[in-house]
Amino acid sequence: MKSIVLAITGASAMQIGERCIQLLLENDKTVDLILSKGAYEVAKSERNMNIPVESKAQSDFWRNKLRVKSGKLICYRWNDHSASIASGSHKTKGMIIAPCSMGTLGRVASGFSLDLIERCADVHLKENRPLIISPRESPFNLIHIDNIKRLATAGALIVPTIPAWYTNPKTIEDIIDFIVVRLFDSLGEDLNNIKRWDGPIK
Ligand SMILES: Cc1cc2nc3c(=O)[nH]c(=O)nc-3n(C[C@H](O)[C@H](O)[C@H](O)COP(=O)(O)O)c2cc1C
């Protein structure tokens, strides 16, 4: 089965990336997970979480935290350039970057593949495979907007971390799940264990 590459960067709203890991594993998918260096910092300062860097320890960490035994989870260090996913020869279903910082967004937009996330995103664009990017910043400056436009022009799908109000969310989880459904819709993945908005309550 082709894997899905999931990247979590040092932007606010890491819960979106976490929910993606949980749902993919619950749906028995194979996940290639990369956290940027910035993501570890944000996890610590925003969520008081110390995420282990080492692959097996990190995989155990997520499985315990998200209480999921199914699926396959492979965790990569941010600078593991020899990882199979850094090459176009390794086939994947697509890649999601959620949440995506303006730093990662800018580097991917300029083809500046310094770390594994940027290299994988570059590979997905050059191989014409789905690349879904969920930028998180407010307000956007003109450089951010130009970078988003550049990526959309190059074939990436931009799915911002913007909640919907028409769904009448009651909890943060409702807001997260709305965005996560939009991410997986963009990838063409119809996953179980998540509620989809189905019109206003009558
Ligand atoms: C608590 C916290 C929240 C942050 N939130 C954002 C954010 O929402 N968007 C953003 O672009 N950068 C945010 N940053 C700054 C990035 O983490 C920083 O620019 C970092 O270098 C990005 O690196 P990366 O793109 O490799 O993850 C935040 C930093 C911290 C510590």
The ligand as a Gaussian input file, in Angstrom:
#p B3LYP/6-31G(d) Opt

LIG

0 1
 C        4.390000      28.866000      20.090000
 C        4.785000      29.222000      18.700000
 C        3.806000      29.380000      17.734000
 C        4.150000      29.714000      16.419000
 N        3.144000      29.847000      15.510000
 C        3.459000      30.103000      14.214000
 C        2.426000      30.161000      13.230000
 O        1.244000      29.983000      13.514000
 N        2.805000      30.376000      11.939000
 C        4.120000      30.562000      11.576000
 O        4.387000      30.741000      10.399000
 N        5.109000      30.520000      12.502000
 C        4.821000      30.282000      13.803000
 N        5.823000      30.220000      14.742000
 C        7.220000      30.493000      14.318000
 C        7.870000      29.261000      13.685000
 O        7.874000      28.184000      14.598000
 C        9.307000      29.592000      13.262000
 O        9.297000      30.539000      12.217000
 C       10.076000      28.361000      12.831000
 O       11.394000      28.732000      12.455000
 C        9.413000      27.626000      11.685000
 O       10.237000      26.538000      11.343000
 P        9.698000      25.355000      10.429000
 O        9.084000      25.978000       9.221000
 O       10.943000      24.582000      10.099000
 O        8.742000      24.573000      11.236000
 C        5.510000      29.892000      16.062000
 C        6.497000      29.718000      17.040000
 C        6.149000      29.381000      18.330000
 C        7.235000      29.180000      19.354000

